[in-house]
Amino acid sequence: MSSMALIVDGVLALLLVAAIVACVVVYRRLGTIRAGQAELKTLVDDLNRAVSTAQRSVVDLKNSAGEVESRLRDASSKASAMSDELSFITESGNNLADRIERGLVGAGKAADRDIGAVPKAKKKQQQEILAALREAR
């Protein structure tokens, strides 16, 4: 029996050595996993910081867009008011030019009837004024 005990002890010793080797391999792999876990934690922290920065940037961008929209709305309303005012001024100027033109043409015809003949210099001056009024439109 002593040889049988020796064989059993030998097999147990071999199994124990195999278990120790397996534990060493598993321990090394766990070390690799722990190192990877530390790197992964660093990566996740960096990602969280990037997301926080992006969120702040989006909020700042929205605020800036709101301010620009407000300024643009104000400028647009001012431009619209100026456009309306310029249209009114242009229309008034055209009406005034029409009245002046009618007055010059009517005065020229009346002078032709009354005097008979308008001096060439005066007639040329009236034509220049009429041409300038037509060109200004």
LUMMI-851730 format. One record per atom (N, C-alpha, C): residue number from 1; residue in one letter; atom name; x, y, z. Coordinates in nm, 3 decimals, always signed. Example, Ala and Ser with C-alpha at 12.3 -4.5 7.8 and 13.67 -1.06 7.14 Angstrom:
REM LUMMI-851730
ATOM  drendo  palum  nudren       px       py       pz
ATOM       1      A       N   +1.319   -0.569   +0.780
ATOM       1      A      CA   +1.230   -0.450   +0.780
ATOM       1      A       C   +1.320   -0.330   +0.780
ATOM       2      S       N   +1.285   -0.225   +0.708
ATOM       2      S      CA   +1.367   -0.106   +0.714
ATOM       2      S       C   +1.290   +0.003   +0.787
END
This chain:
REM LUMMI-851730
ATOM  drendo  palum  nudren       px       py       pz
ATOM       1      M       N   +0.078   -0.116   +0.000
ATOM       1      M      CA   +0.000   +0.000   +0.000
ATOM       1      M       C   +0.084   +0.126   +0.000
ATOM       2      S       N   +0.194   +0.112   +0.043
ATOM       2      S      CA   +0.276   +0.228   +0.047
ATOM       2      S       C   +0.307   +0.276   -0.095
ATOM       3      S       N   +0.320   +0.182   -0.187
ATOM       3      S      CA   +0.343   +0.227   -0.324
ATOM       3      S       C   +0.216   +0.290   -0.380
ATOM       4      M       N   +0.103   +0.234   -0.338
ATOM       4      M      CA   -0.022   +0.292   -0.385
ATOM       4      M       C   -0.040   +0.433   -0.328
ATOM       5      A       N   +0.000   +0.453   -0.207
ATOM       5      A      CA   -0.009   +0.584   -0.145
ATOM       5      A       C   +0.088   +0.679   -0.212
ATOM       6      L       N   +0.204   +0.624   -0.249
ATOM       6      L      CA   +0.301   +0.707   -0.317
ATOM       6      L       C   +0.249   +0.750   -0.454
ATOM       7      I       N   +0.183   +0.662   -0.525
ATOM       7      I      CA   +0.128   +0.695   -0.657
ATOM       7      I       C   +0.017   +0.799   -0.641
ATOM       8      V       N   -0.068   +0.779   -0.543
ATOM       8      V      CA   -0.177   +0.874   -0.520
ATOM       8      V       C   -0.118   +1.009   -0.481
ATOM       9      D       N   -0.015   +1.008   -0.396
ATOM       9      D      CA   +0.048   +1.134   -0.358
ATOM       9      D       C   +0.113   +1.201   -0.480
ATOM      10      G       N   +0.174   +1.122   -0.566
ATOM      10      G      CA   +0.236   +1.177   -0.687
ATOM      10      G       C   +0.133   +1.239   -0.780
ATOM      11      V       N   +0.021   +1.169   -0.797
ATOM      11      V      CA   -0.086   +1.221   -0.883
ATOM      11      V       C   -0.142   +1.349   -0.821
ATOM      12      L       N   -0.160   +1.348   -0.691
ATOM      12      L      CA   -0.211   +1.468   -0.623
ATOM      12      L       C   -0.111   +1.584   -0.637
ATOM      13      A       N   +0.019   +1.553   -0.627
ATOM      13      A      CA   +0.120   +1.656   -0.641
ATOM      13      A       C   +0.117   +1.714   -0.783
ATOM      14      L       N   +0.104   +1.626   -0.883
ATOM      14      L      CA   +0.094   +1.673   -1.022
ATOM      14      L       C   -0.031   +1.758   -1.042
ATOM      15      L       N   -0.141   +1.715   -0.987
ATOM      15      L      CA   -0.265   +1.793   -0.997
ATOM      15      L       C   -0.250   +1.928   -0.925
ATOM      16      L       N   -0.180   +1.926   -0.811
ATOM      16      L      CA   -0.157   +2.050   -0.738
ATOM      16      L       C   -0.067   +2.144   -0.818
ATOM      17      V       N   +0.037   +2.092   -0.882
ATOM      17      V      CA   +0.125   +2.174   -0.966
ATOM      17      V       C   +0.045   +2.229   -1.084
ATOM      18      A       N   -0.040   +2.147   -1.146
ATOM      18      A      CA   -0.124   +2.193   -1.258
ATOM      18      A       C   -0.218   +2.304   -1.212
ATOM      19      A       N   -0.275   +2.286   -1.092
ATOM      19      A      CA   -0.364   +2.389   -1.038
ATOM      19      A       C   -0.287   +2.518   -1.013
ATOM      20      I       N   -0.164   +2.508   -0.963
ATOM      20      I      CA   -0.083   +2.628   -0.936
ATOM      20      I       C   -0.050   +2.698   -1.068
ATOM      21      V       N   -0.012   +2.621   -1.169
ATOM      21      V      CA   +0.018   +2.681   -1.300
ATOM      21      V       C   -0.106   +2.749   -1.356
ATOM      22      A       N   -0.221   +2.682   -1.344
ATOM      22      A      CA   -0.346   +2.742   -1.394
ATOM      22      A       C   -0.376   +2.871   -1.317
ATOM      23      C       N   -0.353   +2.873   -1.187
ATOM      23      C      CA   -0.377   +2.995   -1.107
ATOM      23      C       C   -0.284   +3.107   -1.149
ATOM      24      V       N   -0.157   +3.075   -1.179
ATOM      24      V      CA   -0.062   +3.177   -1.222
ATOM      24      V       C   -0.106   +3.236   -1.356
ATOM      25      V       N   -0.150   +3.151   -1.448
ATOM      25      V      CA   -0.197   +3.199   -1.579
ATOM      25      V       C   -0.320   +3.289   -1.561
ATOM      26      V       N   -0.414   +3.244   -1.478
ATOM      26      V      CA   -0.535   +3.323   -1.454
ATOM      26      V       C   -0.499   +3.455   -1.387
ATOM      27      Y       N   -0.402   +3.455   -1.292
ATOM      27      Y      CA   -0.361   +3.577   -1.224
ATOM      27      Y       C   -0.302   +3.677   -1.323
ATOM      28      R       N   -0.219   +3.628   -1.416
ATOM      28      R      CA   -0.161   +3.718   -1.516
ATOM      28      R       C   -0.269   +3.777   -1.607
ATOM      29      R       N   -0.363   +3.694   -1.644
ATOM      29      R      CA   -0.473   +3.745   -1.729
ATOM      29      R       C   -0.557   +3.847   -1.653
ATOM      30      L       N   -0.579   +3.823   -1.526
ATOM      30      L      CA   -0.652   +3.922   -1.444
ATOM      30      L       C   -0.574   +4.053   -1.435
ATOM      31      G       N   -0.442   +4.044   -1.428
ATOM      31      G      CA   -0.359   +4.165   -1.427
ATOM      31      G       C   -0.375   +4.243   -1.557
ATOM      32      T       N   -0.379   +4.171   -1.669
ATOM      32      T      CA   -0.400   +4.236   -1.798
ATOM      32      T       C   -0.537   +4.302   -1.803
ATOM      33      I       N   -0.636   +4.232   -1.751
ATOM      33      I      CA   -0.773   +4.288   -1.749
ATOM      33      I       C   -0.777   +4.413   -1.661
ATOM      34      R       N   -0.708   +4.410   -1.546
ATOM      34      R      CA   -0.705   +4.527   -1.457
ATOM      34      R       C   -0.637   +4.646   -1.526
ATOM      35      A       N   -0.530   +4.619   -1.597
ATOM      35      A      CA   -0.461   +4.727   -1.669
ATOM      35      A       C   -0.552   +4.784   -1.777
ATOM      36      G       N   -0.622   +4.695   -1.849
ATOM      36      G      CA   -0.718   +4.741   -1.950
ATOM      36      G       C   -0.832   +4.818   -1.888
ATOM      37      Q       N   -0.872   +4.776   -1.769
ATOM      37      Q      CA   -0.981   +4.845   -1.699
ATOM      37      Q       C   -0.939   +4.987   -1.662
ATOM      38      A       N   -0.814   +5.004   -1.619
ATOM      38      A      CA   -0.764   +5.138   -1.584
ATOM      38      A       C   -0.762   +5.227   -1.708
ATOM      39      E       N   -0.717   +5.171   -1.822
ATOM      39      E      CA   -0.716   +5.247   -1.947
ATOM      39      E       C   -0.859   +5.282   -1.989
ATOM      40      L       N   -0.948   +5.186   -1.973
ATOM      40      L      CA   -1.088   +5.210   -2.009
ATOM      40      L       C   -1.149   +5.319   -1.921
ATOM      41      K       N   -1.114   +5.319   -1.792
ATOM      41      K      CA   -1.164   +5.424   -1.702
ATOM      41      K       C   -1.112   +5.561   -1.747
ATOM      42      T       N   -0.986   +5.569   -1.787
ATOM      42      T      CA   -0.928   +5.694   -1.835
ATOM      42      T       C   -1.001   +5.740   -1.962
ATOM      43      L       N   -1.027   +5.645   -2.051
ATOM      43      L      CA   -1.099   +5.676   -2.174
ATOM      43      L       C   -1.239   +5.728   -2.145
ATOM      44      V       N   -1.310   +5.663   -2.054
ATOM      44      V      CA   -1.446   +5.705   -2.019
ATOM      44      V       C   -1.444   +5.844   -1.956
ATOM      45      D       N   -1.346   +5.871   -1.870
ATOM      45      D      CA   -1.335   +6.004   -1.809
ATOM      45      D       C   -1.310   +6.111   -1.915
ATOM      46      D       N   -1.221   +6.081   -2.010
ATOM      46      D      CA   -1.195   +6.176   -2.120
ATOM      46      D       C   -1.321   +6.199   -2.202
ATOM      47      L       N   -1.394   +6.093   -2.228
ATOM      47      L      CA   -1.518   +6.105   -2.305
ATOM      47      L       C   -1.621   +6.189   -2.230
ATOM      48      N       N   -1.631   +6.169   -2.100
ATOM      48      N      CA   -1.724   +6.249   -2.019
ATOM      48      N       C   -1.688   +6.397   -2.023
ATOM      49      R       N   -1.558   +6.428   -2.015
ATOM      49      R      CA   -1.515   +6.568   -2.023
ATOM      49      R       C   -1.548   +6.627   -2.159
ATOM      50      A       N   -1.526   +6.548   -2.264
ATOM      50      A      CA   -1.555   +6.597   -2.400
ATOM      50      A       C   -1.704   +6.622   -2.417
ATOM      51      V       N   -1.787   +6.533   -2.364
ATOM      51      V      CA   -1.932   +6.551   -2.375
ATOM      51      V       C   -1.976   +6.675   -2.298
ATOM      52      S       N   -1.920   +6.696   -2.179
ATOM      52      S      CA   -1.955   +6.815   -2.099
ATOM      52      S       C   -1.915   +6.942   -2.173
ATOM      53      T       N   -1.797   +6.942   -2.232
ATOM      53      T      CA   -1.752   +7.058   -2.308
ATOM      53      T       C   -1.843   +7.084   -2.427
ATOM      54      A       N   -1.881   +6.976   -2.496
ATOM      54      A      CA   -1.970   +6.990   -2.611
ATOM      54      A       C   -2.106   +7.045   -2.569
ATOM      55      Q       N   -2.158   +6.999   -2.456
ATOM      55      Q      CA   -2.287   +7.049   -2.408
ATOM      55      Q       C   -2.279   +7.199   -2.376
ATOM      56      R       N   -2.171   +7.240   -2.311
ATOM      56      R      CA   -2.156   +7.383   -2.282
ATOM      56      R       C   -2.144   +7.464   -2.411
ATOM      57      S       N   -2.073   +7.408   -2.507
ATOM      57      S      CA   -2.058   +7.478   -2.635
ATOM      57      S       C   -2.193   +7.492   -2.706
ATOM      58      V       N   -2.275   +7.388   -2.700
ATOM      58      V      CA   -2.406   +7.394   -2.764
ATOM      58      V       C   -2.492   +7.500   -2.696
ATOM      59      V       N   -2.487   +7.506   -2.564
ATOM      59      V      CA   -2.565   +7.607   -2.491
ATOM      59      V       C   -2.517   +7.748   -2.529
ATOM      60      D       N   -2.385   +7.765   -2.534
ATOM      60      D      CA   -2.331   +7.896   -2.574
ATOM      60      D       C   -2.371   +7.932   -2.716
ATOM      61      L       N   -2.368   +7.832   -2.804
ATOM      61      L      CA   -2.407   +7.855   -2.943
ATOM      61      L       C   -2.554   +7.895   -2.954
ATOM      62      K       N   -2.640   +7.828   -2.877
ATOM      62      K      CA   -2.782   +7.864   -2.878
ATOM      62      K       C   -2.802   +8.007   -2.827
ATOM      63      N       N   -2.731   +8.044   -2.722
ATOM      63      N      CA   -2.742   +8.180   -2.669
ATOM      63      N       C   -2.696   +8.282   -2.772
ATOM      64      S       N   -2.584   +8.253   -2.838
ATOM      64      S      CA   -2.533   +8.345   -2.940
ATOM      64      S       C   -2.631   +8.356   -3.056
ATOM      65      A       N   -2.687   +8.243   -3.096
ATOM      65      A      CA   -2.784   +8.245   -3.206
ATOM      65      A       C   -2.907   +8.329   -3.168
ATOM      66      G       N   -2.951   +8.319   -3.045
ATOM      66      G      CA   -3.064   +8.399   -2.999
ATOM      66      G       C   -3.034   +8.548   -3.004
ATOM      67      E       N   -2.914   +8.584   -2.961
ATOM      67      E      CA   -2.875   +8.725   -2.964
ATOM      67      E       C   -2.867   +8.777   -3.107
ATOM      68      V       N   -2.806   +8.697   -3.195
ATOM      68      V      CA   -2.794   +8.737   -3.335
ATOM      68      V       C   -2.932   +8.747   -3.400
ATOM      69      E       N   -3.020   +8.654   -3.368
ATOM      69      E      CA   -3.155   +8.658   -3.422
ATOM      69      E       C   -3.227   +8.786   -3.378
ATOM      70      S       N   -3.211   +8.822   -3.252
ATOM      70      S      CA   -3.274   +8.943   -3.201
ATOM      70      S       C   -3.221   +9.067   -3.273
ATOM      71      R       N   -3.086   +9.073   -3.287
ATOM      71      R      CA   -3.028   +9.188   -3.357
ATOM      71      R       C   -3.071   +9.192   -3.503
ATOM      72      L       N   -3.078   +9.075   -3.565
ATOM      72      L      CA   -3.119   +9.069   -3.706
ATOM      72      L       C   -3.265   +9.111   -3.721
ATOM      73      R       N   -3.349   +9.071   -3.628
ATOM      73      R      CA   -3.490   +9.110   -3.633
ATOM      73      R       C   -3.504   +9.262   -3.620
ATOM      74      D       N   -3.426   +9.321   -3.527
ATOM      74      D      CA   -3.429   +9.466   -3.510
ATOM      74      D       C   -3.381   +9.537   -3.637
ATOM      75      A       N   -3.270   +9.489   -3.692
ATOM      75      A      CA   -3.216   +9.551   -3.814
ATOM      75      A       C   -3.314   +9.536   -3.931
ATOM      76      S       N   -3.380   +9.422   -3.938
ATOM      76      S      CA   -3.476   +9.398   -4.045
ATOM      76      S       C   -3.596   +9.492   -4.034
ATOM      77      S       N   -3.644   +9.511   -3.913
ATOM      77      S      CA   -3.758   +9.602   -3.895
ATOM      77      S       C   -3.717   +9.746   -3.926
ATOM      78      K       N   -3.595   +9.785   -3.887
ATOM      78      K      CA   -3.547   +9.919   -3.921
ATOM      78      K       C   -3.533   +9.935   -4.071
ATOM      79      A       N   -3.480   +9.832   -4.138
ATOM      79      A      CA   -3.463   +9.838   -4.283
ATOM      79      A       C   -3.598   +9.846   -4.353
ATOM      80      S       N   -3.696   +9.773   -4.301
ATOM      80      S      CA   -3.830   +9.777   -4.360
ATOM      80      S       C   -3.891   +9.916   -4.344
ATOM      81      A       N   -3.873   +9.976   -4.227
ATOM      81      A      CA   -3.925  +10.111   -4.206
ATOM      81      A       C   -3.857  +10.211   -4.298
ATOM      82      M       N   -3.724  +10.196   -4.313
ATOM      82      M      CA   -3.651  +10.286   -4.403
ATOM      82      M       C   -3.695  +10.266   -4.547
ATOM      83      S       N   -3.720  +10.143   -4.585
ATOM      83      S      CA   -3.765  +10.114   -4.721
ATOM      83      S       C   -3.901  +10.179   -4.748
ATOM      84      D       N   -3.990  +10.168   -4.651
ATOM      84      D      CA   -4.121  +10.232   -4.666
ATOM      84      D       C   -4.106  +10.383   -4.677
ATOM      85      E       N   -4.019  +10.438   -4.593
ATOM      85      E      CA   -3.998  +10.582   -4.595
ATOM      85      E       C   -3.937  +10.626   -4.729
ATOM      86      L       N   -3.840  +10.550   -4.778
ATOM      86      L      CA   -3.778  +10.583   -4.907
ATOM      86      L       C   -3.878  +10.571   -5.021
ATOM      87      S       N   -3.966  +10.472   -5.015
ATOM      87      S      CA   -4.070  +10.459   -5.118
ATOM      87      S       C   -4.161  +10.581   -5.117
ATOM      88      F       N   -4.198  +10.625   -4.996
ATOM      88      F      CA   -4.282  +10.743   -4.984
ATOM      88      F       C   -4.211  +10.867   -5.040
ATOM      89      I       N   -4.082  +10.882   -5.006
ATOM      89      I      CA   -4.005  +10.998   -5.053
ATOM      89      I       C   -3.992  +10.993   -5.205
ATOM      90      T       N   -3.965  +10.874   -5.261
ATOM      90      T      CA   -3.952  +10.860   -5.406
ATOM      90      T       C   -4.083  +10.894   -5.476
ATOM      91      E       N   -4.192  +10.845   -5.420
ATOM      91      E      CA   -4.323  +10.874   -5.479
ATOM      91      E       C   -4.352  +11.024   -5.473
ATOM      92      S       N   -4.319  +11.087   -5.360
ATOM      92      S      CA   -4.341  +11.232   -5.349
ATOM      92      S       C   -4.254  +11.307   -5.448
ATOM      93      G       N   -4.129  +11.262   -5.464
ATOM      93      G      CA   -4.038  +11.324   -5.561
ATOM      93      G       C   -4.090  +11.310   -5.704
ATOM      94      N       N   -4.142  +11.191   -5.738
ATOM      94      N      CA   -4.199  +11.171   -5.872
ATOM      94      N       C   -4.320  +11.262   -5.894
ATOM      95      N       N   -4.404  +11.272   -5.793
ATOM      95      N      CA   -4.521  +11.360   -5.805
ATOM      95      N       C   -4.478  +11.505   -5.824
ATOM      96      L       N   -4.379  +11.547   -5.748
ATOM      96      L      CA   -4.328  +11.683   -5.760
ATOM      96      L       C   -4.267  +11.705   -5.899
ATOM      97      A       N   -4.191  +11.606   -5.947
ATOM      97      A      CA   -4.130  +11.617   -6.080
ATOM      97      A       C   -4.238  +11.627   -6.188
ATOM      98      D       N   -4.345  +11.547   -6.171
ATOM      98      D      CA   -4.456  +11.555   -6.268
ATOM      98      D       C   -4.519  +11.694   -6.267
ATOM      99      R       N   -4.540  +11.749   -6.148
ATOM      99      R      CA   -4.601  +11.883   -6.140
ATOM      99      R       C   -4.510  +11.988   -6.202
ATOM     100      I       N   -4.380  +11.975   -6.174
ATOM     100      I      CA   -4.285  +12.072   -6.233
ATOM     100      I       C   -4.286  +12.058   -6.384
ATOM     101      E       N   -4.285  +11.934   -6.431
ATOM     101      E      CA   -4.285  +11.911   -6.576
ATOM     101      E       C   -4.411  +11.969   -6.640
ATOM     102      R       N   -4.525  +11.943   -6.578
ATOM     102      R      CA   -4.650  +11.999   -6.633
ATOM     102      R       C   -4.646  +12.151   -6.630
ATOM     103      G       N   -4.587  +12.206   -6.523
ATOM     103      G      CA   -4.577  +12.352   -6.512
ATOM     103      G       C   -4.486  +12.410   -6.619
ATOM     104      L       N   -4.372  +12.342   -6.644
ATOM     104      L      CA   -4.279  +12.391   -6.745
ATOM     104      L       C   -4.337  +12.378   -6.885
ATOM     105      V       N   -4.398  +12.265   -6.911
ATOM     105      V      CA   -4.457  +12.245   -7.045
ATOM     105      V       C   -4.574  +12.339   -7.065
ATOM     106      G       N   -4.658  +12.351   -6.960
ATOM     106      G      CA   -4.773  +12.441   -6.970
ATOM     106      G       C   -4.728  +12.586   -6.981
ATOM     107      A       N   -4.625  +12.623   -6.905
ATOM     107      A      CA   -4.575  +12.761   -6.910
ATOM     107      A       C   -4.514  +12.790   -7.046
ATOM     108      G       N   -4.448  +12.690   -7.103
ATOM     108      G      CA   -4.388  +12.709   -7.235
ATOM     108      G       C   -4.493  +12.729   -7.341
ATOM     109      K       N   -4.602  +12.652   -7.335
ATOM     109      K      CA   -4.710  +12.666   -7.433
ATOM     109      K       C   -4.781  +12.800   -7.415
ATOM     110      A       N   -4.803  +12.837   -7.288
ATOM     110      A      CA   -4.870  +12.965   -7.262
ATOM     110      A       C   -4.782  +13.081   -7.307
ATOM     111      A       N   -4.655  +13.070   -7.285
ATOM     111      A      CA   -4.563  +13.176   -7.328
ATOM     111      A       C   -4.560  +13.183   -7.480
ATOM     112      D       N   -4.566  +13.068   -7.544
ATOM     112      D      CA   -4.567  +13.067   -7.692
ATOM     112      D       C   -4.692  +13.140   -7.742
ATOM     113      R       N   -4.803  +13.119   -7.677
ATOM     113      R      CA   -4.926  +13.184   -7.722
ATOM     113      R       C   -4.922  +13.333   -7.691
ATOM     114      D       N   -4.871  +13.366   -7.569
ATOM     114      D      CA   -4.873  +13.506   -7.529
ATOM     114      D       C   -4.768  +13.588   -7.604
ATOM     115      I       N   -4.651  +13.539   -7.603
ATOM     115      I      CA   -4.542  +13.618   -7.659
ATOM     115      I       C   -4.526  +13.589   -7.807
ATOM     116      G       N   -4.558  +13.472   -7.843
ATOM     116      G      CA   -4.543  +13.437   -7.984
ATOM     116      G       C   -4.426  +13.345   -8.003
ATOM     117      A       N   -4.314  +13.377   -7.947
ATOM     117      A      CA   -4.195  +13.293   -7.963
ATOM     117      A       C   -4.111  +13.303   -7.837
ATOM     118      V       N   -4.070  +13.189   -7.786
ATOM     118      V      CA   -3.986  +13.186   -7.666
ATOM     118      V       C   -3.843  +13.199   -7.712
ATOM     119      P       N   -3.765  +13.278   -7.641
ATOM     119      P      CA   -3.624  +13.289   -7.679
ATOM     119      P       C   -3.559  +13.151   -7.674
ATOM     120      K       N   -3.466  +13.129   -7.766
ATOM     120      K      CA   -3.402  +12.998   -7.778
ATOM     120      K       C   -3.332  +12.957   -7.649
ATOM     121      A       N   -3.268  +13.048   -7.579
ATOM     121      A      CA   -3.194  +13.016   -7.457
ATOM     121      A       C   -3.289  +12.965   -7.350
ATOM     122      K       N   -3.405  +13.029   -7.335
ATOM     122      K      CA   -3.502  +12.989   -7.234
ATOM     122      K       C   -3.562  +12.854   -7.270
ATOM     123      K       N   -3.591  +12.832   -7.396
ATOM     123      K      CA   -3.649  +12.705   -7.439
ATOM     123      K       C   -3.548  +12.593   -7.418
ATOM     124      K       N   -3.422  +12.618   -7.446
ATOM     124      K      CA   -3.317  +12.518   -7.427
ATOM     124      K       C   -3.303  +12.486   -7.279
ATOM     125      Q       N   -3.312  +12.586   -7.195
ATOM     125      Q      CA   -3.302  +12.566   -7.050
ATOM     125      Q       C   -3.417  +12.479   -7.000
ATOM     126      Q       N   -3.538  +12.505   -7.051
ATOM     126      Q      CA   -3.654  +12.425   -7.011
ATOM     126      Q       C   -3.636  +12.279   -7.056
ATOM     127      Q       N   -3.584  +12.259   -7.175
ATOM     127      Q      CA   -3.562  +12.123   -7.224
ATOM     127      Q       C   -3.458  +12.050   -7.139
ATOM     128      E       N   -3.354  +12.122   -7.098
ATOM     128      E      CA   -3.252  +12.061   -7.012
ATOM     128      E       C   -3.311  +12.021   -6.878
ATOM     129      I       N   -3.396  +12.106   -6.823
ATOM     129      I      CA   -3.460  +12.075   -6.694
ATOM     129      I       C   -3.551  +11.953   -6.710
ATOM     130      L       N   -3.629  +11.950   -6.818
ATOM     130      L      CA   -3.716  +11.835   -6.843
ATOM     130      L       C   -3.634  +11.707   -6.860
ATOM     131      A       N   -3.525  +11.714   -6.932
ATOM     131      A      CA   -3.439  +11.596   -6.952
ATOM     131      A       C   -3.380  +11.549   -6.820
ATOM     132      A       N   -3.338  +11.644   -6.737
ATOM     132      A      CA   -3.281  +11.608   -6.607
ATOM     132      A       C   -3.386  +11.543   -6.518
ATOM     133      L       N   -3.508  +11.593   -6.521
ATOM     133      L      CA   -3.616  +11.532   -6.442
ATOM     133      L       C   -3.647  +11.390   -6.490
ATOM     134      R       N   -3.651  +11.372   -6.621
ATOM     134      R      CA   -3.679  +11.237   -6.675
ATOM     134      R       C   -3.567  +11.141   -6.640
ATOM     135      E       N   -3.445  +11.189   -6.645
ATOM     135      E      CA   -3.328  +11.104   -6.614
ATOM     135      E       C   -3.325  +11.067   -6.466
ATOM     136      A       N   -3.367  +11.159   -6.381
ATOM     136      A      CA   -3.365  +11.135   -6.237
ATOM     136      A       C   -3.464  +11.026   -6.198
ATOM     137      R       N   -3.567  +11.006   -6.275
ATOM     137      R      CA   -3.666  +10.901   -6.246
ATOM     137      R       C   -3.605  +10.769   -6.275
END
